[in-house]
Amino acid sequence: MILGYDYNGSVSRFIFQSLIFFLPLFFWPSPLKFELAKISLFLTGGFLLVFLFLAKLKIKNFEIHFKNLDKIWFLWVGILLLSTLITQIFPYGFLAGGYRHQSVLFFFLLGLFGLIAKGLGTKNAKIVLKWASAAIIIETLIIYAQWLAIRFDFPILSYNQRPIGTIGEPNAVTGFLALGLPILVVTFQQPLISVIAVIIAILLTGSKAGLLAILAELIVFGFFWKRKFPYKKFILITSLFLIVIIGIFGVYFERGESRFENRWLIWDLGIRAIQEKPILGYGAEGIISAYDKQFSLIDRPLFGVVVDRSHNLFLDITLFSGIIGLVVFGLWLWRASQKLLKKRSWVLASLTGFLIFSFFQPIGVTHWFYLIILVSLTDI
């Protein structure tokens, strides 16, 4: 029981488990419809769970059991709401907006999902992790199938002849697999084959950020997880192998990028945009207008091109909610890390992989959802 909510309801349990499984895999087979499909599914499931939550409130004995992490998260959402009220015109940024549609409503519902996840109980939490493992395995197999289809010139959706899974972009799908790899380790009694399969899938996408995330997770498992881990030698060998592979990728497989995708340029322009609105930023999904202006100032107007993220989570948070928002969000990350490190929880590996990945790549709906659920499960 949490917030007066009884998770044992079969309908609620079905909705929650369905989102865990289907959210990564759900998409509309049309360009730019991956994130829109996922946010639609997320909001549908979110509204249904909120309705059931309100319907099952026990008014007489109702108590709100917010923990410190929850308070910090909703404080940040409040700062984001204030920034959006000041800078955006309703409903943009409040309900939807941009390509990713990560609005104030989205982040508010994420916090509610985290609260509900804490009411799962150990038995239901294990079931949720099994559904998540199934989604990760299916995603891995899809990447293999796409890679083979590309090699044999079958007409499928891809990005520069690279697999995109059901997330819509090579790096984005590896971010999901990196988040999910620790789930496989704790779910299966013999996780070695599944771990190797995920690493190979990430290699097939050609994502350096994904490889870095996996490398960091393996290190966390080898040195911080409280349970005895029987594959430390394998971890050390694999880590060295990944270091070599990442170096080879960097030297021999440097991909061409457009002048609008240069990460150093985007980071530089993001910092310039922050300097114009340092306190509260541009509001939810206000990054697009910020970059439109900054590219115009350097005589590179974004005609027919949208830059909606800075390819760095901390720059994105600052552009969304200013320095005040960054401090509060940073506090949430810090407290989450402290809790996970104290418990020597396996979720620390997922959080580490997420942070490494998010330092270089944009974060989608699926990444956010899985992160919040995993961090919340440590309270069970």
TIBA-258757 format. One record per residue (C-alpha): z, x, y. Coordinates in pm, 1 decimal. Each point is the difference from the previous one (the first is absolute). Layout:
BEGIN
NODE          z          x          y
NODE          Z          X          Y
...
REM end
This chain:
BEGIN
NODE          z          x          y
NODE        0.0        0.0        0.0
NODE      -92.0      137.0      342.9
NODE      -18.2     -187.9      327.6
NODE       88.3     -308.6     -202.1
NODE     -324.1       41.7     -195.6
NODE       -3.0      -51.7     -376.2
NODE     -274.6      218.5     -136.3
NODE       27.8     -144.8     -349.4
NODE     -235.4     -284.3       93.1
NODE     -306.0       26.6     -222.4
NODE     -244.0      -83.6      283.2
NODE      144.2      267.1      228.9
NODE       -2.9      254.5     -279.9
NODE     -362.8      -82.5      -80.8
NODE     -107.7       39.7      364.5
NODE      179.7      331.6       37.0
NODE     -135.1      149.3     -321.6
NODE     -349.1     -131.1       75.0
NODE       -4.2      177.4      335.7
NODE      117.4      324.7     -157.3
NODE     -285.2      -15.7     -250.1
NODE     -287.0     -162.3      191.0
NODE       40.8      138.8      353.0
NODE     -142.3      346.1      -83.0
NODE     -280.9     -147.6     -211.9
NODE     -104.6     -295.9      216.6
NODE     -304.8       37.8      225.8
NODE     -311.0     -180.9      116.2
NODE     -317.6      186.6     -105.7
NODE     -140.2       35.0      347.0
NODE       19.2      281.6      257.1
NODE      324.8       12.3      197.9
NODE      158.1     -276.3     -209.3
NODE      253.8      206.0     -191.3
NODE      288.5       -5.7      245.9
NODE      -81.6     -353.4      116.5
NODE       19.3     -124.3     -358.5
NODE      330.8      177.1      -59.7
NODE      164.5     -115.7      321.4
NODE     -110.1     -355.9      -78.2
NODE      160.0       18.7     -344.3
NODE      310.6      166.8      142.5
NODE       49.6     -264.3      270.3
NODE      -59.8     -283.5     -247.1
NODE      260.7      135.7     -239.8
NODE      232.3       84.4      286.9
NODE       -6.6     -350.4      146.2
NODE       57.2     -155.1     -343.0
NODE      300.6      222.6      -65.8
NODE      143.0      -68.8      345.7
NODE      -40.5     -374.8      -60.1
NODE      179.4       25.5     -333.2
NODE      262.7      220.3      158.1
NODE       70.5     -258.5      271.2
NODE       -4.2     -284.3     -251.9
NODE      265.9      169.5     -213.9
NODE      240.4       98.3      273.6
NODE      354.7     -101.4      -80.6
NODE       98.5     -106.7      347.7
NODE      375.0      -36.1      -62.5
NODE       46.6      343.8     -150.0
NODE     -283.0      171.2      180.7
NODE       64.3      362.9       90.5
NODE     -244.4      260.4      122.0
NODE       45.7      327.2     -185.9
NODE     -208.2      240.7      204.8
NODE       48.9      364.7      -87.1
NODE      -44.2      278.6      252.9
NODE     -356.6       71.5     -111.3
NODE      -90.4     -366.9       47.1
NODE      153.9       -6.3      348.5
NODE     -191.7      310.7      104.3
NODE     -328.1     -139.3     -137.2
NODE       34.2     -331.0      184.5
NODE      107.0      183.7      314.8
NODE     -328.0      190.3      -14.1
NODE     -190.9     -327.7      -56.3
NODE      178.5     -138.7      307.4
NODE     -113.9      299.7      207.6
NODE     -353.5      -49.8     -133.2
NODE       16.7     -366.9       98.9
NODE      112.7       90.5      352.0
NODE     -279.7      253.9       36.9
NODE     -254.6     -252.4     -126.9
NODE      129.2     -269.3      238.6
NODE      -51.6      237.6      290.8
NODE     -340.8      138.6      -94.0
NODE     -185.2     -254.8     -217.1
NODE     -137.0     -351.5       41.3
NODE      114.8     -249.1     -266.8
NODE      -87.8      -18.8     -289.8
NODE     -143.5      355.3      -12.4
NODE      267.4      236.1     -127.4
NODE      241.8     -284.3      -72.5
NODE     -174.7     -170.7     -292.1
NODE     -303.7      219.2      -72.4
NODE     -236.9      247.5      159.6
NODE     -221.4      301.0      -59.2
NODE     -133.2      101.6     -338.8
NODE      338.8       32.1     -171.5
NODE      173.4     -304.8      156.6
NODE      339.4      172.7       -4.0
NODE      155.9     -232.6      253.8
NODE      357.9      -69.8      104.8
NODE        0.0     -281.5     -256.0
NODE     -111.3      243.0     -271.2
NODE      284.7      243.5       64.8
NODE      251.7     -284.1       29.8
NODE     -105.5     -137.5     -338.6
NODE       21.5      349.9     -146.8
NODE      365.4        8.2      100.4
NODE       59.2     -337.7     -164.4
NODE     -169.4      120.8     -317.9
NODE      236.4      295.7        1.1
NODE      299.7     -232.2       25.9
NODE     -128.2     -218.8     -282.0
NODE      -70.7      305.2     -218.7
NODE      368.5       90.9       21.1
NODE       78.4     -332.7     -166.5
NODE     -213.4       73.3     -303.3
NODE      269.0      127.1     -231.6
NODE      -53.3      286.1     -243.4
NODE     -187.6     -204.1     -261.3
NODE     -251.3     -148.6      245.4
NODE      -39.6      333.8      176.8
NODE     -112.7      159.1     -326.9
NODE     -250.7     -281.6      -50.3
NODE     -136.5       53.7      351.7
NODE      -42.5      372.5      -69.5
NODE     -190.8      -80.9     -319.1
NODE     -239.5     -224.1      193.9
NODE      -41.6      277.8      256.1
NODE      -71.6      249.1     -279.8
NODE     -268.6     -231.0     -138.5
NODE     -167.1      -17.7      342.6
NODE       10.8      379.8       33.5
NODE     -154.7       53.0     -344.0
NODE     -276.3     -253.4       69.6
NODE      -70.5      164.8      335.6
NODE      -25.3      337.0     -173.3
NODE     -246.6     -134.9     -255.5
NODE     -206.7     -160.7      278.1
NODE      -32.5      338.8      169.3
NODE     -125.7      152.5     -325.8
NODE     -252.9     -281.7      -38.3
NODE     -117.6       34.1      360.1
NODE      -36.1      375.7      -31.2
NODE     -216.6      -40.6     -311.1
NODE     -206.2     -273.2      166.7
NODE      -63.2      224.8      300.9
NODE     -103.8      289.3     -224.2
NODE     -249.5     -223.8     -183.5
NODE     -131.9     -149.5      326.9
NODE      120.8     -353.7      -59.4
NODE        0.8     -204.4      323.2
NODE      372.0      -38.3       76.6
NODE      211.0       15.2      313.9
NODE      107.8      354.5       76.6
NODE       76.5      227.0      293.4
NODE     -235.9      296.3       23.1
NODE      -39.8      -12.9     -379.4
NODE      376.4        5.5      -53.4
NODE      201.5     -265.7     -189.2
NODE      190.8     -245.1      218.9
NODE      186.2     -201.4     -263.3
NODE      102.3     -344.9      118.8
NODE      165.4      135.9      315.8
NODE     -330.1       65.2      176.8
NODE        7.6      370.9       81.6
NODE       46.1      317.9     -210.3
NODE      306.0      128.3      183.7
NODE      159.7     -344.5       18.5
NODE      -22.0      -54.8     -375.4
NODE      152.3      342.4      -67.6
NODE      285.8      -89.2      234.9
NODE       74.8     -299.2     -219.6
NODE      -16.3      209.3     -317.2
NODE      229.1      260.4      154.6
NODE      255.0     -269.3       86.2
NODE      -29.6     -137.2     -351.3
NODE       13.4      317.9     -208.2
NODE      384.6       15.5        4.5
NODE        5.0     -362.6     -120.0
NODE     -194.2      104.4     -309.0
NODE      246.0      283.5      -63.9
NODE      303.0     -230.5       -3.5
NODE     -168.6     -295.0     -172.4
NODE     -146.9      171.7     -307.0
NODE      203.2      191.9     -253.6
NODE     -291.2      240.8      -41.0
NODE     -163.5       12.6      345.9
NODE     -188.9      326.9      -41.1
NODE     -339.8     -152.2      -84.3
NODE       14.0     -253.2      283.7
NODE      106.3      268.1      250.0
NODE     -289.3      226.0     -101.4
NODE     -238.5     -297.2       20.4
NODE      110.3      -74.7      358.0
NODE      -35.9      364.4      106.1
NODE     -352.8       13.9     -144.0
NODE      -88.0     -326.5      177.7
NODE      113.0      148.6      330.9
NODE     -209.6      310.0      -69.5
NODE     -302.2     -225.2      -56.5
NODE       43.5     -157.6      344.8
NODE        3.1      341.3      166.9
NODE      306.5      -83.9      210.7
NODE      191.7      303.5      119.9
NODE      273.1     -217.7      151.0
NODE       47.4     -168.5     -336.4
NODE       31.8      335.7     -177.3
NODE      255.6      120.4      253.4
NODE      202.2     -318.7      -49.4
NODE       -2.6       38.7     -378.8
NODE       99.6      364.8       29.8
NODE      300.1      -92.8      215.5
NODE      103.9     -272.8     -245.3
NODE      -11.8      235.6     -296.8
NODE      223.3      244.1      184.5
NODE      249.8     -278.4       76.1
NODE        5.2     -105.1     -364.7
NODE       49.3      354.6     -116.4
NODE      294.1       82.6      224.5
NODE      167.5     -315.4      132.8
NODE      -13.6     -280.9     -253.6
NODE      344.2      -58.4     -150.8
NODE     -131.2      -77.3     -348.6
NODE     -100.0      280.4     -233.4
NODE     -374.6       29.9       32.1
NODE     -164.5      147.1     -311.6
NODE     -317.1      124.9      168.9
NODE      118.5      266.8      244.2
NODE     -229.8      264.1     -146.2
NODE     -288.5     -245.9       22.2
NODE       95.2      -73.6      361.8
NODE       -0.3      366.6       96.9
NODE     -336.2       65.5     -167.7
NODE     -153.2     -315.4      147.8
NODE      135.9       82.4      345.6
NODE     -159.3      344.9       -7.9
NODE     -323.6     -158.0     -123.6
NODE        3.7     -251.2      285.5
NODE       62.5      274.6      255.9
NODE     -309.3      183.6     -126.9
NODE     -206.4     -320.3       -3.8
NODE      105.7      -91.2      354.7
NODE     -100.9      347.5      114.0
NODE     -339.9      -33.4     -170.2
NODE      -50.0     -340.8      159.1
NODE       81.1      146.5      339.4
NODE     -238.7      294.2      -30.5
NODE     -296.8     -136.6     -195.0
NODE        9.2     -376.3       36.6
NODE       56.9      -47.1      370.5
NODE     -175.8     -327.5       75.7
NODE     -196.6      -63.2      315.4
NODE      156.0     -242.9      243.6
NODE     -127.0     -187.5      300.9
NODE      117.8       94.0      345.7
NODE      216.3     -314.1       -5.0
NODE      181.1      102.7     -321.2
NODE      115.9      347.3       99.4
NODE      371.9      -12.0      -76.7
NODE       96.1      261.7      258.4
NODE     -188.9     -189.9      268.0
NODE      156.4     -332.7     -101.0
NODE      349.7      151.7        4.1
NODE      -63.2      154.6      342.1
NODE     -128.9     -326.7      146.2
NODE      289.4     -187.5     -159.6
NODE      249.2      227.8      176.1
NODE     -184.3      -56.1      328.7
NODE       20.1     -376.2      -53.2
NODE      373.8       23.8      -69.2
NODE       49.8      185.9      326.8
NODE     -140.4     -302.4      185.7
NODE      242.3     -245.6     -165.8
NODE      281.5      211.0     -143.3
NODE      291.5     -246.3       -0.5
NODE     -123.1     -304.0     -197.5
NODE     -357.9       90.6      -89.5
NODE     -290.6     -241.4      -36.0
NODE      143.7     -262.0     -235.8
NODE     -105.4      -93.9     -352.3
NODE     -367.1       84.3      -63.8
NODE      -29.7      120.1      359.4
NODE     -125.9      338.3     -117.9
NODE     -361.3     -119.7       14.7
NODE        8.5      -57.3      375.6
NODE      187.2      328.3       51.5
NODE     -267.3      201.6     -179.9
NODE     -284.1     -193.4      163.0
NODE      128.0      119.1      335.1
NODE       69.7      358.9     -107.5
NODE     -342.8       51.0     -157.1
NODE     -163.7     -140.8      312.7
NODE      194.8      248.5      213.1
NODE     -157.9      290.2     -189.9
NODE     -348.4     -156.2       21.1
NODE      -11.1     -111.1     -364.3
NODE        2.7     -381.3       28.6
NODE       60.6     -178.8     -330.0
NODE     -314.2     -212.8      -16.6
NODE        1.7     -174.5     -337.0
NODE      288.4      219.0     -121.3
NODE      367.4      -95.2      -29.0
NODE      284.1      252.1       -9.1
NODE      303.3     -204.3     -101.2
NODE      232.9      272.4     -128.1
NODE       85.6      358.2       92.9
NODE       11.6      121.1     -363.4
NODE      368.3       77.6       48.5
NODE      280.5     -249.6      -59.7
NODE      228.2      136.9      271.3
NODE     -272.5       -9.1      263.8
NODE      -85.4     -354.7     -110.3
NODE      361.7     -115.0       28.9
NODE       25.8      157.2      346.2
NODE     -325.5     -162.2      111.6
NODE      126.1     -333.5     -135.9
NODE      354.5        5.2      135.2
NODE       42.9      303.4      223.5
NODE      253.1      280.7      -21.1
NODE      281.7     -254.4      -31.3
NODE     -168.9     -152.5     -303.8
NODE      -66.4      344.2     -149.7
NODE      368.4       92.8       27.6
NODE      110.9     -323.1     -170.2
NODE     -265.8       23.9     -271.4
NODE       86.7      366.1      -51.8
NODE      363.8     -103.3      -41.3
NODE     -106.1     -250.1     -268.0
NODE     -187.1      272.2     -187.1
NODE      291.3      239.1       36.2
NODE      256.9     -248.0     -129.3
NODE     -229.0      -98.5     -288.0
NODE      -47.8      367.1      -90.7
NODE      374.5       65.7       18.4
NODE       74.6     -292.2     -230.5
NODE     -265.7      102.4     -251.0
NODE      107.9      365.0        4.4
NODE      364.2      -95.1      -46.2
NODE      -87.9     -210.2     -303.2
NODE     -257.0      255.2     -115.5
NODE     -226.4     -300.1      -48.2
NODE     -353.4       27.9     -133.7
NODE     -111.7     -205.5      302.1
NODE       49.9      317.3      205.5
NODE     -317.4      130.8     -166.0
NODE     -196.5     -307.0      111.4
NODE      136.6       23.6      354.9
NODE      -86.1      371.6       14.3
NODE     -353.6      -65.1     -122.7
NODE      -35.6     -283.2      252.3
NODE      108.1      220.2      290.4
NODE     -230.6      286.3      -99.5
NODE     -293.4     -237.7      -40.8
NODE       73.3     -192.6      320.4
NODE        6.3      321.0      202.6
NODE     -377.3       25.9      -51.4
NODE     -123.1     -349.8      -89.1
NODE       31.1     -360.8      123.3
NODE      239.7     -231.4     -183.8
NODE     -123.8     -332.8     -137.7
NODE      166.2     -327.1      -97.3
NODE       50.1      106.3     -361.7
NODE      164.1      330.6       95.5
NODE      247.6     -168.4      233.6
NODE       84.6     -272.9     -252.8
NODE       68.2      238.0     -286.3
NODE      203.3      233.4      222.6
NODE      232.8     -276.5      120.7
NODE       48.6     -138.5     -351.3
NODE       74.8      341.2     -149.9
NODE      250.6       95.4      271.1
NODE      170.1     -340.4      -40.7
NODE       29.2       36.0     -377.8
NODE      242.4      289.9       41.8
NODE      266.6     -251.0      110.0
NODE       -7.7     -174.2     -340.1
REM end
